[in-house]
Amino acid sequence: MIDPETQTGWVPEADEVADDAEEMPLSLRLSIADTLTLGNATCGFMAVYFTTTGILIPHLTGSQESGMARHSAATAVILMLCAAIFDLFDGLVARKLRSSPMGAELDNLSDLISFGLAPAYFVLVYGMVADDAHQRVAAVGAIVVLLAVVLRLARFSCVTVKDGTFQGMPSPFGALTVVSIVLLELPFVATLLAILGIAWLMVSRVEYPKPRGPLAGAVLSWIVLSMGLLMAWAFDAPGGQLLLQTGCALQLVMGAVIPLFATARRVNNFRGNRREARAAQLP
């Protein structure tokens, strides 16, 4: 086109051309589920932050303020619980609403931060501050936890399992169980062995049910209850220590018992199929 004043040609501004010529690729658009997933990653990072500033640094500087360490430990675990809530809801929202092409990748990366790095770092710091712990041995345990989550997430992306179940303990459940073991304040050897057992369960082929329907509501209720127990412990409420240890013990027991229900259901289905097959063969 020609400008009437200068008699020279002109073209529309570059921004207008770019806006009209193309829109943002679908792969770069965040959905509501993706936003929840990013909240998951943020909670995991902040859990590492509170573990460092409230537990590790006071220990290294010789601070005697145990209350700060208790509050920070509770805050770090509550943030991991919040990450689990985000992880629970981003899947539900993704199934109900549109999910972006980045959703699966964002979910794996966020889970690695919140349920791999954060609990492994919690175990590492425990090995540095606990009286009866051995720092280097605890570091090995932390590495095992981290690698178990990495392998589990990689396998989850590559292996297709039957609908309604997970193969191996889900990483959010595994992370919270690892943290619960640390908070139980068991002898170091027992703590380390239990942590290694949970890491094995995460990479095993033991089946765990997916949190859907009533089970999702039960999981959410348990997370909220766990937050309450942590707050009671952090603020030194009467019986707070006992309540926290009871909740941690229940978390550990559920990690071992829940697969039994999936195994029992599989056995019942197998028996039912056999009965149906025999009935079909009868004249």
C-alpha positions as CSV (number, residue, x, y, z in Angstrom):
1,M,0.0,0.0,0.0
2,I,1.1,3.7,-0.6
3,D,1.3,6.3,2.1
4,P,-0.6,9.4,0.7
5,E,1.8,11.9,2.4
6,T,5.2,10.3,1.6
7,Q,4.2,8.4,-1.5
8,T,6.2,5.5,-0.2
9,G,5.1,2.0,0.5
10,W,4.4,0.7,4.1
11,V,3.5,-2.5,5.7
12,P,1.6,-3.3,8.9
13,E,3.5,-3.4,12.1
14,A,5.3,-6.7,12.8
15,D,3.3,-7.4,16.0
16,E,0.0,-7.1,14.1
17,V,1.3,-9.4,11.4
18,A,2.4,-11.9,13.9
19,D,-0.9,-11.8,15.8
20,D,-2.9,-12.2,12.6
21,A,-0.6,-14.8,11.0
22,E,-0.4,-17.3,13.7
23,E,-1.7,-18.1,17.2
24,M,0.1,-19.6,20.1
25,P,0.7,-23.3,19.4
26,L,-1.5,-25.6,21.3
27,S,1.5,-27.3,22.9
28,L,2.3,-24.0,24.7
29,R,-1.1,-23.3,26.1
30,L,-1.6,-24.2,29.8
31,S,-4.8,-25.8,30.8
32,I,-6.4,-25.6,34.3
33,A,-5.0,-29.1,35.0
34,D,-1.5,-27.8,34.1
35,T,-1.8,-24.9,36.5
36,L,-2.6,-27.4,39.3
37,T,0.4,-29.4,38.2
38,L,2.6,-26.4,38.5
39,G,1.2,-25.8,42.0
40,N,2.4,-29.4,42.8
41,A,6.0,-28.5,41.7
42,T,5.9,-25.2,43.7
43,C,4.9,-27.0,46.9
44,G,7.7,-29.6,46.4
45,F,10.3,-26.8,45.9
46,M,9.1,-25.0,49.0
47,A,9.3,-28.2,51.0
48,V,13.0,-28.3,50.2
49,Y,13.3,-24.7,51.1
50,F,11.8,-25.1,54.6
51,T,13.8,-28.3,55.2
52,T,17.0,-26.3,54.5
53,T,16.2,-23.1,56.3
54,G,14.4,-24.5,59.3
55,I,16.2,-27.8,59.9
56,L,19.6,-28.0,58.2
57,I,20.9,-24.4,58.6
58,P,20.0,-24.2,62.3
59,H,21.8,-27.5,62.9
60,L,24.9,-26.4,61.0
61,T,25.0,-23.1,62.9
62,G,24.5,-24.7,66.3
63,S,21.1,-23.2,67.0
64,Q,19.3,-24.8,70.0
65,E,15.8,-23.6,68.9
66,S,14.1,-27.0,68.5
67,G,10.8,-25.3,68.0
68,M,11.9,-23.8,64.7
69,A,13.0,-27.3,63.5
70,R,9.7,-28.8,64.5
71,H,7.7,-26.1,62.8
72,S,9.8,-26.2,59.6
73,A,9.6,-30.0,59.5
74,A,5.8,-29.9,59.8
75,T,5.6,-27.1,57.2
76,A,7.8,-29.1,54.8
77,V,5.6,-32.2,55.1
78,I,2.4,-30.2,54.9
79,L,3.7,-28.8,51.6
80,M,4.3,-32.3,50.3
81,L,0.7,-33.1,51.3
82,C,-0.5,-30.0,49.4
83,A,1.5,-31.3,46.4
84,A,-0.3,-34.6,46.7
85,I,-3.6,-32.7,46.7
86,F,-2.6,-30.8,43.6
87,D,-1.5,-34.2,42.0
88,L,-4.9,-35.7,42.9
89,F,-6.9,-32.9,41.4
90,D,-4.9,-32.3,38.3
91,G,-5.7,-35.8,37.1
92,L,-9.4,-35.4,37.9
93,V,-9.6,-32.0,36.2
94,A,-7.7,-33.3,33.2
95,R,-10.3,-36.1,32.7
96,K,-13.2,-33.7,33.1
97,L,-11.8,-30.8,31.1
98,R,-9.3,-30.3,28.3
99,S,-5.7,-31.3,29.0
100,S,-2.8,-29.7,27.1
101,P,-0.2,-31.8,25.2
102,M,2.3,-30.8,27.9
103,G,0.2,-32.3,30.7
104,A,1.8,-35.7,31.0
105,E,5.3,-34.3,30.9
106,L,4.5,-31.5,33.4
107,D,3.0,-34.1,35.7
108,N,6.1,-36.3,35.6
109,L,8.5,-33.4,36.2
110,S,6.4,-32.0,39.0
111,D,6.1,-35.4,40.7
112,L,9.9,-35.8,40.5
113,I,10.3,-32.6,42.4
114,S,7.6,-33.1,45.0
115,F,7.8,-36.8,45.5
116,G,11.3,-37.6,44.5
117,L,13.6,-34.7,45.4
118,A,11.7,-33.4,48.4
119,P,11.4,-36.7,50.4
120,A,15.0,-37.8,49.4
121,Y,16.3,-34.5,50.6
122,F,14.3,-34.9,53.8
123,V,16.0,-38.2,54.4
124,L,19.4,-36.7,53.7
125,V,18.9,-33.9,56.2
126,Y,17.6,-36.4,58.7
127,G,20.9,-38.3,58.4
128,M,22.7,-35.1,59.2
129,V,20.7,-33.9,62.2
130,A,19.6,-37.1,64.0
131,D,21.7,-38.1,66.9
132,D,22.0,-41.8,66.0
133,A,22.0,-41.4,62.2
134,H,25.0,-42.0,59.9
135,Q,25.2,-39.2,57.3
136,R,26.8,-41.2,54.5
137,V,24.5,-44.2,54.9
138,A,21.5,-41.9,55.0
139,A,22.7,-40.2,51.8
140,V,22.7,-43.7,50.1
141,G,19.1,-44.2,51.3
142,A,18.1,-40.8,50.0
143,I,19.7,-41.6,46.6
144,V,17.8,-44.9,46.5
145,V,14.5,-43.1,47.2
146,L,15.2,-40.5,44.4
147,L,16.2,-43.2,41.9
148,A,13.1,-45.3,42.8
149,V,10.9,-42.4,42.0
150,V,12.8,-41.6,38.7
151,L,12.5,-45.3,37.6
152,R,8.8,-45.4,38.6
153,L,7.9,-42.3,36.7
154,A,9.8,-43.4,33.6
155,R,8.1,-46.8,33.7
156,F,4.7,-45.2,34.2
157,S,5.3,-43.3,30.9
158,C,6.3,-46.4,29.0
159,V,4.3,-49.3,30.4
160,T,0.5,-49.7,30.0
161,V,-1.3,-51.4,32.8
162,K,-4.9,-52.3,33.2
163,D,-7.3,-49.5,34.0
164,G,-7.9,-48.7,37.7
165,T,-4.5,-49.8,39.1
166,F,-1.0,-48.6,39.5
167,Q,2.0,-51.0,39.1
168,G,4.1,-50.3,42.2
169,M,3.4,-47.9,45.0
170,P,2.4,-44.4,43.6
171,S,5.1,-41.9,44.1
172,P,3.0,-39.5,46.2
173,F,2.0,-42.3,48.5
174,G,5.6,-43.5,48.6
175,A,7.0,-40.1,49.4
176,L,4.6,-39.5,52.3
177,T,5.3,-43.0,53.6
178,V,9.1,-42.3,53.6
179,V,8.6,-39.0,55.4
180,S,6.3,-40.8,57.9
181,I,9.0,-43.3,58.7
182,V,11.5,-40.5,59.4
183,L,8.9,-38.8,61.7
184,L,8.4,-42.0,63.7
185,E,11.9,-41.5,65.1
186,L,12.7,-45.2,65.0
187,P,16.3,-46.5,65.5
188,F,18.4,-45.6,62.5
189,V,18.8,-49.1,61.1
190,A,15.1,-49.7,61.3
191,T,14.4,-46.4,59.7
192,L,16.8,-47.1,56.8
193,L,15.5,-50.6,56.2
194,A,11.9,-49.3,56.1
195,I,12.8,-46.6,53.7
196,L,14.5,-49.1,51.4
197,G,11.4,-51.3,51.6
198,I,9.2,-48.4,50.4
199,A,11.6,-47.7,47.6
200,W,11.4,-51.3,46.5
201,L,7.6,-51.1,46.6
202,M,7.6,-48.1,44.3
203,V,9.5,-50.0,41.6
204,S,7.8,-53.4,42.2
205,R,4.9,-54.9,40.3
206,V,2.7,-54.8,43.4
207,E,-0.7,-53.4,42.3
208,Y,-2.2,-50.3,44.0
209,P,-5.7,-49.0,43.2
210,K,-6.0,-45.6,41.5
211,P,-7.7,-42.9,43.7
212,R,-11.0,-42.5,41.9
213,G,-14.5,-42.1,43.1
214,P,-15.0,-42.8,46.8
215,L,-11.3,-43.8,47.1
216,A,-10.3,-40.3,46.0
217,G,-12.5,-38.8,48.7
218,A,-11.0,-41.1,51.3
219,V,-7.4,-40.1,50.2
220,L,-8.3,-36.4,50.4
221,S,-9.8,-36.9,53.9
222,W,-6.7,-38.7,55.0
223,I,-4.4,-36.0,53.7
224,V,-6.4,-33.3,55.5
225,L,-6.3,-35.3,58.7
226,S,-2.6,-35.7,58.3
227,M,-2.2,-32.0,58.0
228,G,-4.1,-31.6,61.3
229,L,-1.9,-34.0,63.1
230,L,1.2,-32.2,61.8
231,M,-0.1,-28.9,63.0
232,A,-0.9,-30.3,66.4
233,W,2.6,-31.7,66.6
234,A,4.2,-28.4,65.4
235,F,2.4,-26.3,68.0
236,D,3.1,-28.8,70.8
237,A,-0.6,-29.5,71.4
238,P,-1.4,-31.9,74.2
239,G,-0.9,-35.4,72.9
240,G,0.4,-34.0,69.6
241,Q,3.5,-36.2,69.5
242,L,1.4,-39.3,70.1
243,L,-1.1,-38.3,67.5
244,L,1.6,-37.7,64.9
245,Q,3.3,-41.0,65.6
246,T,-0.1,-42.8,65.4
247,G,-0.8,-41.2,62.0
248,C,2.7,-42.0,60.7
249,A,2.3,-45.7,61.8
250,L,-1.1,-45.9,60.1
251,Q,0.5,-44.5,56.9
252,L,3.1,-47.2,57.0
253,V,0.5,-49.9,57.7
254,M,-1.7,-48.7,54.8
255,G,1.3,-48.9,52.5
256,A,1.7,-52.6,53.3
257,V,-2.0,-53.5,53.5
258,I,-3.6,-51.7,50.5
259,P,-1.9,-54.0,48.0
260,L,-3.6,-56.9,49.7
261,F,-7.0,-55.6,48.7
262,A,-5.9,-55.3,45.0
263,T,-4.5,-58.9,45.2
264,A,-7.7,-60.2,46.8
265,R,-9.8,-58.5,44.1
266,R,-7.6,-60.0,41.3
267,V,-7.9,-63.5,42.9
268,N,-11.7,-63.1,43.1
269,N,-11.9,-62.0,39.5
270,F,-9.8,-65.0,38.5
271,R,-12.0,-67.4,40.4
272,G,-15.1,-65.8,38.9
273,N,-13.8,-66.1,35.4
274,R,-13.0,-69.8,36.0
275,R,-16.5,-70.4,37.3
276,E,-18.0,-68.7,34.3
277,A,-15.8,-70.7,31.9
278,R,-16.8,-74.0,33.6
279,A,-20.5,-73.0,33.5
280,A,-20.2,-72.3,29.8
281,Q,-18.7,-75.7,29.1
282,L,-21.5,-77.6,30.8
283,P,-24.2,-79.0,28.5
